[in-house]
Amino acid sequence: MMNALSPADALRIGAQIQVSKTVSRLLGGFGDLLVQVEHPKWREDPYPLYERIRAKGPLYRGLSGSWATASFALCDQVLRDRRFGMKYADGTPALTGALGMVSQTYPESFLDLDPPDHTRLRRLAAPSFKPGRMDRYRPTVQAVVDSLLAKVAGQETFDLVGDLAAPLPITVISDLLGIPAADRSVFAEYGTLIGEGLSGVHSVRQAERLITVGEDLVVLFDRLLHERTAIPGDDVISDLAAAVGDGRMTARELHGTALLLLIAGFETTVNLIGNGVRALLGHPEQWESLCSDPSLAAAAVEEALRYDPPVQASLRIAHTEVELAGRRIRPGRFVAVLLAAANRDPEVYERPGEFDISRSGASDHLAFSSGLHYCLGAKLARIEAEIVFRTLAERRPHLRQAGPLRRREGNSIRGLSHFPVTA
């Protein structure tokens, strides 16, 4: 494999990484709680840190000048407020430093954009994710789960992530997009690399791998664009190829949209399943309740999303001066929307730190964001996790953890890379 970076670019990225590490250490050392959110010491359990931020009031300002909120009401307000965006008001990308340099090599998706481009591209992808169409995928999801569990039948232990939680969403989202089976073998690795990259680029080698992954995926999607233009199928890429053909989107926009749908479709679900099963097995009375009544699986999914969501936070940029919780947010300032903290807001939930699948109102959470950028694939992720939880409760009621867990690198996307279990 050729190096994805020139020597000069590698030097620039290396310098940016060192600057970022130095600034982070200094700000964190001086007590900036927002900077500490990405510190490895909080990877296993970030929730005490979120409570420290909550204790500072509805809106916390870090030493860097960026803001953060752990309040459910404020998080929801910022996510819905059109005065905040994903980019600066002039359209400049928000990401800087090494991550910004790497991100420039990727095609933008509608997740990175503000209206009107966000609205235009999301509308082109949305019909493929209508609830009715997603419900028709239930038999497919069940068949994949059955097949994956059959492969580990008779094994004393298996890896819940590697043997079930990862291959399931890869298979489902690949089928939905129309990606041939022969092209899927590296998707789990690619998804993990990109997901970890969202927490920052920490080495030149990581930057090179991220750039190479992006280039490989663009080549794949460009090939599929040409194939589906010639011979359309019943899949998302065929629908998007038609939009390219009649001028509603560009080929580069198709690349970005397909990449987003693939990675988001994998990342959200694999971590929802891993975090959810860990919460269930870590609370034996809740696991027993689910095994006694597998119809509680959908409720267990919602409580897992509330209790320990895959996406922990999101950033927004003020496009104009905004008054929020009595504070003035200047244009161009970041507001960190701490989704995981909002989901444990004591003003919204009773016993917010407890995992309880019988909780009423658990579905009123922000795990899938809110407003313009509400997760397009939320329905599909819920279906996949529900079927996994129900099937495990029915067929593996004696399931339990069988060894030490391994967490993924990075804190922005929270999940497990290895979860040994035995039945």
N, C-alpha and C positions, 0 to 999 in steps of 0.2 A: 504494500500500500504506500503510495506517495504521501509525503508530508502535505497536510492541508494548508500549512502556513509557510510563508517565506521567512527567511531568517530575520528580516526587519520587523515583520508583523509579530513573530514570536517574541522578539525583544520588547516590542511595545506592549504586548499582552502581559508578558512577565513583569514589566515595570508597573503596569496598572494593578496587577494582582498584589504586588508588594505594597503599593500605596494604599489599596483598599484594606489589606490586613492591618497595616499600621494605624490607619484612621479608626478602624473598628476596635482595635485593642485600646486605643486612647479613649475613645468615647465610652466604650464599655467599662473601662477602668474608672472613669469619672462618674459612672452611675447612670449612663443612658440606657434605660430599660428597653427601648425600642431596638437598639443595636444588639442588645443581649438576646433578643428573640432568636437570632440565627446562631447563637453560640452552641457548640456541641454539648456543653454541660446540661443544656435544657432539652436535648433530643429525646431522652427517655420519657420525661414528664415536664412539658412546658407549662402546665396549668397553674402551678404556684406563681410563676412569673407573670402570667396573665392577670392573676389576682392582685399582684403588686401594682400592675398598671391600672387596674380597675380602681384600686384604693386611692389613686391620684386624682380621681374625678372622672367625669364623663369624657373629657378630652385631655390627653396627655401630650405635652410637647417635649421632644427629645432635645439633646444638646445640639444636634445638627440642624434644628429648625423644622424637622418633619414632625407631623402629628400622628397620634394613634388613638383609637377608641376601642374599648372593650364593651361598650354599651350596645345592647341589641337594637334599641331604638335609633341610636345615632348611626350604627353600621347600616341599617336598613335605609335610613334617610340619605346617607352619602351615596349608597349604591343606586338609589332611584333619582338622585338630583342631577339634572342635565348640566349644571354648572361645574360638575366634576367630570373628568374624562380619563382615558387611558394614555393619551398623549398630552403634550403641552398645547396651549390654545392655538399656537401657530402651526401645529402639525408635527413638531419635532418629536422624535421618539423619546420615551421616558428613560430608557435604559442607557447607562453610561458605563465607563470603565471596561474591564475585560468582557463582562457579560454583554455590554452594548456592542462591542466589536464583533463578538460571535453572533449575536442576534441579527446583525446587518447582513450576514450571509444566508439567512433564512427568508423565505417568502413570508410576507405578513399575512395573518389570518384576520377574520373579523373580530376575534377576541382582542387583537391589538389595536383596533380602530375605533374611532368615534363616528357618529352620524355625520354625513349621510352614507359614507361607504360601508360602515358597519351594518346599517339597516338594509342596504341593497344586497350585500353578500349573505347576510343571515337569512333573508327571505328566500334566497335561492336554495339554501341547504335545508331550511325548516320543513318543507313538505315531506322529506324522507323520514322525519322523526315525529310525525304526528302520533298521538297516543294510540289511535286505532291500529296503525301500522305496527307500532311497537308491540301491542298485545298479540298480534299474529306471530311474533317471534317466540312466544312462550314455549310452544312445542320444540322449536329448534334449540332453545336454551336448555330445556329439560333433557333433550337427547344428548347434548354435549356434556352436561353434568353427569348423566348416566354413564357415558363412555369413559370419562375421565376417572370416575370412581371405580369402574370395572377394571381399569388398568392397575389400580393400587389394591384391588381386592386380594386378600391373603397376605399382604405385606404387614409386618409387625408395626412399622411406622411409615409415615410418608410426610412429605413437605406440603403443607396446606397451600403455600404460595406457589412453589414451583410446579406442583402436580395438579392444582385445581384453580386457585384464584387468578393466576396469570394466564394459563392457556385458554380458560373460558372466554374472557372478554376479547382476547386476540382473535379467537375463532369467530365470535359473533360479529365484532365490528368489521373484520375482514370480509365476512360474507355480505354484510350490509353494504360495504363500499364496493365490493366486487373485486377484491384482490385475490389472485390465484393462490392456491395452497403452497405452491413452490416458492412463493416470495415471502412467506410469513415467518420463516424459521428464526429470523433475527429480530423480530418485532419486540419481544420481551426485553432483550438487551437494549434496543434502541429507546424504548419507552422509559426504562429505568435511567438511562444516561440523560435523556432530555429532562425528565422529571427532577433529577438531582441537580441539573444545571440551573433550574429555576431559582435555587437558593444561592447561586453565584458560581463563578468559575474560579477554581482554587489552584489550578496548575496549567502550564502550557500544554501538557499532554492531554488534560481534560478538554481544553479548548480545541485542540486538533481533532480529538475524537468526536466532539460535538459538531464541528464543521463537516467532517467526513460523513457522519450520520445524516446531516441535513442534505448534503449533496447526493447521497445514495437514494434518499427518499424522493427528492425532486426528480432524479432520473427515472425512478419507478413510476411516479405519478405522470410524468410526461409521456412515458411509453404507453401507459394505460389510457391516457387522453387520446392518443392517436389510434389505439386499438378500438376504443369505444366510439370514436367518431366514425370509424369505418363500419364497425359491427356493434351497435348498441345492445346493451343487456338490461336486465331489470335490477339495477343497482344505482347507488348514489353517484359514482363516478360517471356513469352513462348520462345521468340527469345533468350533472355539472358540465360534461362535455357538450351537451346540447346547448347549454347557456353560453359556452365559449363560442360555439358555432354561430349563434345569432347575435353575438356582440354584447350580451348582458354581463359577461365577466371576461377577464383576460386569462390566458394560460397560466400566468404567474399567480393570479388570484385563485385559480383552481388548485395549483400546487399547495398554496397556503391553507386553503379550506380543507383539502383532503388530509394534509398533515395534522391540522388541528383535530379533525374528527377522529383520526386514527389514534393519536397520542392521548387525547382527552378521553376517548372511549375506552382506552386501556387503563390509563393511570387512575382515573376516578374509581373504576370498578374493582381493580385488583386490590387497591388499598382499602376500599369500603369493606370488601369481604375479609381481608386479613385483620383489619382493626375490629370489625364486628365480631368475628369468631373469637378473637382474643378477649374481647369484653365479655362475651357470653361464657367462655370457659373460665374466665377469671372471676365470674360471679356465679357459682354453681347453682344457686337457687333460681337464677334467671334461665340458665341452660335447662334445668329440670322443668321449669314452667313451659319452655318451648317444646321440649320433648314430650311433655304430657299433652300439649295442645299445639301441634305444628301450624295450626291456622294463625297463630300469633307471629308467624314469620314476617309478614309485612310490617307489623308494629315493631318488631325487633330491628328491622332495617332502619326505620325512622329514628329509633332511639340510638342506634349505632351512629347514624349520621349526626345526630345532635351531640352525643357524648364524646366522640373522637373522630371528627371529620377528616377526610383525606386532604382537603385544601384548607390550610390553617388560616390564611390571610390573603388579602388582596390590596393592591395599591390604587389610589386615585389621585389625580392632580387637579387642583383648583384652577379653573379657566378664568375666573374673575374673583373679586373679593367676596368672600362668603362669611356670614356670621353663623357660627355653629356652637351651640351650648354656651352662648354668651361670649365666645372668643372670636376674634377676627382672623380668618385664614386668608393670607395674601395670595394673589395669583401666582401660580407656579410652584406652590408648596404641596408636598405630598401629604396625604392622609392614609395611614395604614388602617385598613378595616380588618380587625382581628375577629374573623368569623368564628373560630373555635372558642374564643373568649365570650363572644356574644351568645353562643349557644349554651353557655353556662351562667347567663346573667340572672342573678337572684331576683331581679325585679320582674322577670318573665316566667321563670321556672321555680317551682318548689323543689327543694333538695337538688339543686342543679348539679352537684358533684356526684350524685348517685346514678347508677345505671339501672334503669327500671323499664322493662319492655311493656309493662302495663300502664305506663305513664299516659295521661290524657294530654292531647295537644302537642305531642312530640314532633309531629310533622311540621309544626310552625317553626322551622329552623332556617338558618342561612347557609347550610352546608353546600347548597348549589347556587349560592349567591342570590342576587335579587335585582330587579330592574332590567335594564337593557341587556345585561350580560348573564341573565339567568341561564343555567346550563341547558343547552339544547338536548343533550342526551340523558337528562335526569330520569326520565321514564324508563329508558332501557337499563340504566344502572340499577334502578330499584328492582326491576323484574329479575335481573341476573342474581342480585344478592338475595332476594326473597326466595328464589328457587333453590339456591345453594343452602341457605339457612334451613329451609323446610326439609330438603332432602337429607341433609346431615342429621337433623333431629329425628327423622323417621328411620333412617338406616344405620346411623352411627351414634345411638344415644349414649354410649359409653366413651365418646370421644374425649380426649384430654391431651394437654400439652405433654410432649415427650422429651423435651430437652431445651437448652437455652435458645432464645430468640436472637435474630440479628435484625437491627434496624437499618433502614435505608440511610444513605448519606443525605444531608440536607434537612432543613426543618420546615420549609414552606409546604412541601408535599410530605405528609406524614404517613408512613407505612412500614411494612416489614419486608425484608428481603428473604428471610428464612424462618419458617414456623413449623418445627417438627411436631407431629401429633400421632397419637395411637388410639385405636378403638378397642 
